[in-house]
Amino acid sequence: MSNTTSGYAKVIITNSENEEFVNTIVDFYSKYECISQKFISPKMEKDVYKMTIEVQGEHGQWSDKKKNQYGSVDDYVYIVDVFVVDEMLSDVSGDNNNPVLKGY
């Protein structure tokens, strides 16, 4: 979830060998409260992965020429759901590219 109190989070994904696969910063700020996708990883080989989400304690702010302040007022990071695409199913047309999403 995003809103005016949201900040930055670091997303780290490691594999079963504890090798870092992803290390990126995600901005959770939104002027209006909403629930939306914030991050999607690159395609991953079958393995056991660990995802760590670290609140950075920072948030974006900016101002206009009149020095009016805009942006977040806090550093919160809200995680509503995480989905993992872990198998493919055929649909009626025989297309094998329909992922199955599982919420965790």
mmCIF file of the C-alpha atoms, coordinates in Angstrom:
data_MODEL
# 
_entry.id   MODEL 
# 
loop_
_atom_site.group_PDB 
_atom_site.id 
_atom_site.type_symbol 
_atom_site.label_atom_id 
_atom_site.label_alt_id 
_atom_site.label_comp_id 
_atom_site.label_asym_id 
_atom_site.label_entity_id 
_atom_site.label_seq_id 
_atom_site.pdbx_PDB_ins_code 
_atom_site.Cartn_x 
_atom_site.Cartn_y 
_atom_site.Cartn_z 
_atom_site.occupancy 
_atom_site.B_iso_or_equiv 
_atom_site.pdbx_formal_charge 
_atom_site.auth_seq_id 
_atom_site.auth_comp_id 
_atom_site.auth_asym_id 
_atom_site.auth_atom_id 
_atom_site.pdbx_PDB_model_num 
ATOM 1   C CA . MET A 1 1   ? 0.000  0.000   0.000   1.00 0.00 ? 1   MET A CA 1 
ATOM 2   C CA . SER A 1 2   ? 1.201  3.508   -0.737  1.00 0.00 ? 2   SER A CA 1 
ATOM 3   C CA . ASN A 1 3   ? 0.244  6.869   0.681   1.00 0.00 ? 3   ASN A CA 1 
ATOM 4   C CA . THR A 1 4   ? 1.753  10.165  1.864   1.00 0.00 ? 4   THR A CA 1 
ATOM 5   C CA . THR A 1 5   ? 3.461  8.507   4.860   1.00 0.00 ? 5   THR A CA 1 
ATOM 6   C CA . SER A 1 6   ? 5.324  5.928   2.751   1.00 0.00 ? 6   SER A CA 1 
ATOM 7   C CA . GLY A 1 7   ? 9.066  5.842   2.160   1.00 0.00 ? 7   GLY A CA 1 
ATOM 8   C CA . TYR A 1 8   ? 11.782 3.734   0.545   1.00 0.00 ? 8   TYR A CA 1 
ATOM 9   C CA . ALA A 1 9   ? 12.463 0.024   1.038   1.00 0.00 ? 9   ALA A CA 1 
ATOM 10  C CA . LYS A 1 10  ? 15.372 -2.118  -0.059  1.00 0.00 ? 10  LYS A CA 1 
ATOM 11  C CA . VAL A 1 11  ? 14.353 -5.452  -1.604  1.00 0.00 ? 11  VAL A CA 1 
ATOM 12  C CA . ILE A 1 12  ? 16.980 -8.189  -1.465  1.00 0.00 ? 12  ILE A CA 1 
ATOM 13  C CA . ILE A 1 13  ? 16.484 -11.669 -2.899  1.00 0.00 ? 13  ILE A CA 1 
ATOM 14  C CA . THR A 1 14  ? 19.045 -14.391 -2.233  1.00 0.00 ? 14  THR A CA 1 
ATOM 15  C CA . ASN A 1 15  ? 19.154 -17.952 -3.542  1.00 0.00 ? 15  ASN A CA 1 
ATOM 16  C CA . SER A 1 16  ? 19.785 -21.221 -1.701  1.00 0.00 ? 16  SER A CA 1 
ATOM 17  C CA . GLU A 1 17  ? 23.552 -20.567 -1.829  1.00 0.00 ? 17  GLU A CA 1 
ATOM 18  C CA . ASN A 1 18  ? 22.928 -17.191 -0.120  1.00 0.00 ? 18  ASN A CA 1 
ATOM 19  C CA . GLU A 1 19  ? 24.021 -15.427 -3.316  1.00 0.00 ? 19  GLU A CA 1 
ATOM 20  C CA . GLU A 1 20  ? 22.352 -12.072 -3.923  1.00 0.00 ? 20  GLU A CA 1 
ATOM 21  C CA . PHE A 1 21  ? 20.054 -12.279 -6.926  1.00 0.00 ? 21  PHE A CA 1 
ATOM 22  C CA . VAL A 1 22  ? 18.328 -8.883  -6.530  1.00 0.00 ? 22  VAL A CA 1 
ATOM 23  C CA . ASN A 1 23  ? 19.250 -5.786  -4.528  1.00 0.00 ? 23  ASN A CA 1 
ATOM 24  C CA . THR A 1 24  ? 17.151 -2.726  -5.334  1.00 0.00 ? 24  THR A CA 1 
ATOM 25  C CA . ILE A 1 25  ? 15.363 0.253   -3.761  1.00 0.00 ? 25  ILE A CA 1 
ATOM 26  C CA . VAL A 1 26  ? 11.579 0.561   -4.123  1.00 0.00 ? 26  VAL A CA 1 
ATOM 27  C CA . ASP A 1 27  ? 9.665  3.823   -3.575  1.00 0.00 ? 27  ASP A CA 1 
ATOM 28  C CA . PHE A 1 28  ? 6.344  3.274   -1.755  1.00 0.00 ? 28  PHE A CA 1 
ATOM 29  C CA . TYR A 1 29  ? 5.204  6.943   -1.820  1.00 0.00 ? 29  TYR A CA 1 
ATOM 30  C CA . SER A 1 30  ? 1.921  7.978   -3.422  1.00 0.00 ? 30  SER A CA 1 
ATOM 31  C CA . LYS A 1 31  ? 0.016  11.251  -3.178  1.00 0.00 ? 31  LYS A CA 1 
ATOM 32  C CA . TYR A 1 32  ? -3.174 9.192   -2.878  1.00 0.00 ? 32  TYR A CA 1 
ATOM 33  C CA . GLU A 1 33  ? -3.645 6.007   -0.863  1.00 0.00 ? 33  GLU A CA 1 
ATOM 34  C CA . CYS A 1 34  ? -3.647 2.994   -3.141  1.00 0.00 ? 34  CYS A CA 1 
ATOM 35  C CA . ILE A 1 35  ? -2.725 -0.669  -3.304  1.00 0.00 ? 35  ILE A CA 1 
ATOM 36  C CA . SER A 1 36  ? -0.647 -1.536  -6.343  1.00 0.00 ? 36  SER A CA 1 
ATOM 37  C CA . GLN A 1 37  ? 2.268  -3.622  -7.516  1.00 0.00 ? 37  GLN A CA 1 
ATOM 38  C CA . LYS A 1 38  ? 5.563  -2.114  -6.413  1.00 0.00 ? 38  LYS A CA 1 
ATOM 39  C CA . PHE A 1 39  ? 8.130  -4.670  -7.493  1.00 0.00 ? 39  PHE A CA 1 
ATOM 40  C CA . ILE A 1 40  ? 8.542  -7.587  -9.880  1.00 0.00 ? 40  ILE A CA 1 
ATOM 41  C CA . SER A 1 41  ? 11.723 -9.624  -9.971  1.00 0.00 ? 41  SER A CA 1 
ATOM 42  C CA . PRO A 1 42  ? 13.577 -10.796 -13.049 1.00 0.00 ? 42  PRO A CA 1 
ATOM 43  C CA . LYS A 1 43  ? 12.845 -14.359 -14.164 1.00 0.00 ? 43  LYS A CA 1 
ATOM 44  C CA . MET A 1 44  ? 14.297 -16.777 -11.620 1.00 0.00 ? 44  MET A CA 1 
ATOM 45  C CA . GLU A 1 45  ? 15.478 -20.346 -12.056 1.00 0.00 ? 45  GLU A CA 1 
ATOM 46  C CA . LYS A 1 46  ? 13.815 -22.963 -9.860  1.00 0.00 ? 46  LYS A CA 1 
ATOM 47  C CA . ASP A 1 47  ? 15.468 -22.723 -6.414  1.00 0.00 ? 47  ASP A CA 1 
ATOM 48  C CA . VAL A 1 48  ? 14.698 -21.749 -2.842  1.00 0.00 ? 48  VAL A CA 1 
ATOM 49  C CA . TYR A 1 49  ? 14.806 -17.966 -2.442  1.00 0.00 ? 49  TYR A CA 1 
ATOM 50  C CA . LYS A 1 50  ? 14.662 -15.620 0.504   1.00 0.00 ? 50  LYS A CA 1 
ATOM 51  C CA . MET A 1 51  ? 13.214 -12.134 0.092   1.00 0.00 ? 51  MET A CA 1 
ATOM 52  C CA . THR A 1 52  ? 14.188 -9.464  2.612   1.00 0.00 ? 52  THR A CA 1 
ATOM 53  C CA . ILE A 1 53  ? 12.469 -6.084  2.733   1.00 0.00 ? 53  ILE A CA 1 
ATOM 54  C CA . GLU A 1 54  ? 14.370 -3.422  4.681   1.00 0.00 ? 54  GLU A CA 1 
ATOM 55  C CA . VAL A 1 55  ? 12.761 -0.092  5.553   1.00 0.00 ? 55  VAL A CA 1 
ATOM 56  C CA . GLN A 1 56  ? 15.354 2.548   4.639   1.00 0.00 ? 56  GLN A CA 1 
ATOM 57  C CA . GLY A 1 57  ? 14.205 5.241   7.070   1.00 0.00 ? 57  GLY A CA 1 
ATOM 58  C CA . GLU A 1 58  ? 14.139 7.737   4.192   1.00 0.00 ? 58  GLU A CA 1 
ATOM 59  C CA . HIS A 1 59  ? 11.456 9.284   2.029   1.00 0.00 ? 59  HIS A CA 1 
ATOM 60  C CA . GLY A 1 60  ? 11.264 11.527  -0.991  1.00 0.00 ? 60  GLY A CA 1 
ATOM 61  C CA . GLN A 1 61  ? 10.601 15.238  -0.634  1.00 0.00 ? 61  GLN A CA 1 
ATOM 62  C CA . TRP A 1 62  ? 10.832 18.073  -3.096  1.00 0.00 ? 62  TRP A CA 1 
ATOM 63  C CA . SER A 1 63  ? 9.793  21.692  -3.364  1.00 0.00 ? 63  SER A CA 1 
ATOM 64  C CA . ASP A 1 64  ? 8.699  24.148  -5.998  1.00 0.00 ? 64  ASP A CA 1 
ATOM 65  C CA . LYS A 1 65  ? 10.214 27.579  -6.689  1.00 0.00 ? 65  LYS A CA 1 
ATOM 66  C CA . LYS A 1 66  ? 8.061  29.080  -3.917  1.00 0.00 ? 66  LYS A CA 1 
ATOM 67  C CA . LYS A 1 67  ? 9.598  26.603  -1.426  1.00 0.00 ? 67  LYS A CA 1 
ATOM 68  C CA . ASN A 1 68  ? 6.310  24.692  -0.959  1.00 0.00 ? 68  ASN A CA 1 
ATOM 69  C CA . GLN A 1 69  ? 7.196  21.203  0.291   1.00 0.00 ? 69  GLN A CA 1 
ATOM 70  C CA . TYR A 1 70  ? 5.810  18.079  -1.395  1.00 0.00 ? 70  TYR A CA 1 
ATOM 71  C CA . GLY A 1 71  ? 6.303  14.361  -0.937  1.00 0.00 ? 71  GLY A CA 1 
ATOM 72  C CA . SER A 1 72  ? 6.123  11.919  1.904   1.00 0.00 ? 72  SER A CA 1 
ATOM 73  C CA . VAL A 1 73  ? 5.944  12.937  5.553   1.00 0.00 ? 73  VAL A CA 1 
ATOM 74  C CA . ASP A 1 74  ? 7.231  9.640   7.002   1.00 0.00 ? 74  ASP A CA 1 
ATOM 75  C CA . ASP A 1 75  ? 9.098  6.416   6.168   1.00 0.00 ? 75  ASP A CA 1 
ATOM 76  C CA . TYR A 1 76  ? 6.473  3.665   6.440   1.00 0.00 ? 76  TYR A CA 1 
ATOM 77  C CA . VAL A 1 77  ? 6.543  0.641   4.133   1.00 0.00 ? 77  VAL A CA 1 
ATOM 78  C CA . TYR A 1 78  ? 3.281  -1.308  3.938   1.00 0.00 ? 78  TYR A CA 1 
ATOM 79  C CA . ILE A 1 79  ? 3.306  -4.833  2.490   1.00 0.00 ? 79  ILE A CA 1 
ATOM 80  C CA . VAL A 1 80  ? -0.220 -6.024  1.737   1.00 0.00 ? 80  VAL A CA 1 
ATOM 81  C CA . ASP A 1 81  ? 0.581  -9.190  -0.224  1.00 0.00 ? 81  ASP A CA 1 
ATOM 82  C CA . VAL A 1 82  ? 3.367  -11.077 -1.959  1.00 0.00 ? 82  VAL A CA 1 
ATOM 83  C CA . PHE A 1 83  ? 2.693  -13.239 -5.005  1.00 0.00 ? 83  PHE A CA 1 
ATOM 84  C CA . VAL A 1 84  ? 4.912  -15.994 -6.344  1.00 0.00 ? 84  VAL A CA 1 
ATOM 85  C CA . VAL A 1 85  ? 4.484  -17.323 -9.870  1.00 0.00 ? 85  VAL A CA 1 
ATOM 86  C CA . ASP A 1 86  ? 5.508  -20.930 -9.392  1.00 0.00 ? 86  ASP A CA 1 
ATOM 87  C CA . GLU A 1 87  ? 3.937  -22.988 -12.155 1.00 0.00 ? 87  GLU A CA 1 
ATOM 88  C CA . MET A 1 88  ? 2.378  -22.695 -15.596 1.00 0.00 ? 88  MET A CA 1 
ATOM 89  C CA . LEU A 1 89  ? -1.040 -24.037 -16.600 1.00 0.00 ? 89  LEU A CA 1 
ATOM 90  C CA . SER A 1 90  ? -2.700 -24.501 -19.984 1.00 0.00 ? 90  SER A CA 1 
ATOM 91  C CA . ASP A 1 91  ? -5.853 -22.549 -20.701 1.00 0.00 ? 91  ASP A CA 1 
ATOM 92  C CA . VAL A 1 92  ? -8.686 -23.530 -23.034 1.00 0.00 ? 92  VAL A CA 1 
ATOM 93  C CA . SER A 1 93  ? -6.762 -22.350 -26.123 1.00 0.00 ? 93  SER A CA 1 
ATOM 94  C CA . GLY A 1 94  ? -3.792 -24.558 -25.245 1.00 0.00 ? 94  GLY A CA 1 
ATOM 95  C CA . ASP A 1 95  ? -1.556 -21.594 -24.381 1.00 0.00 ? 95  ASP A CA 1 
ATOM 96  C CA . ASN A 1 96  ? 1.041  -22.671 -21.800 1.00 0.00 ? 96  ASN A CA 1 
ATOM 97  C CA . ASN A 1 97  ? 1.899  -19.139 -20.708 1.00 0.00 ? 97  ASN A CA 1 
ATOM 98  C CA . ASN A 1 98  ? -0.666 -18.571 -17.950 1.00 0.00 ? 98  ASN A CA 1 
ATOM 99  C CA . PRO A 1 99  ? 1.115  -18.198 -14.606 1.00 0.00 ? 99  PRO A CA 1 
ATOM 100 C CA . VAL A 1 100 ? -0.526 -19.275 -11.394 1.00 0.00 ? 100 VAL A CA 1 
ATOM 101 C CA . LEU A 1 101 ? -0.152 -16.673 -8.664  1.00 0.00 ? 101 LEU A CA 1 
ATOM 102 C CA . LYS A 1 102 ? -0.014 -17.723 -5.048  1.00 0.00 ? 102 LYS A CA 1 
ATOM 103 C CA . GLY A 1 103 ? -0.401 -15.130 -2.311  1.00 0.00 ? 103 GLY A CA 1 
ATOM 104 C CA . TYR A 1 104 ? 1.777  -15.429 0.787   1.00 0.00 ? 104 TYR A CA 1 
# 
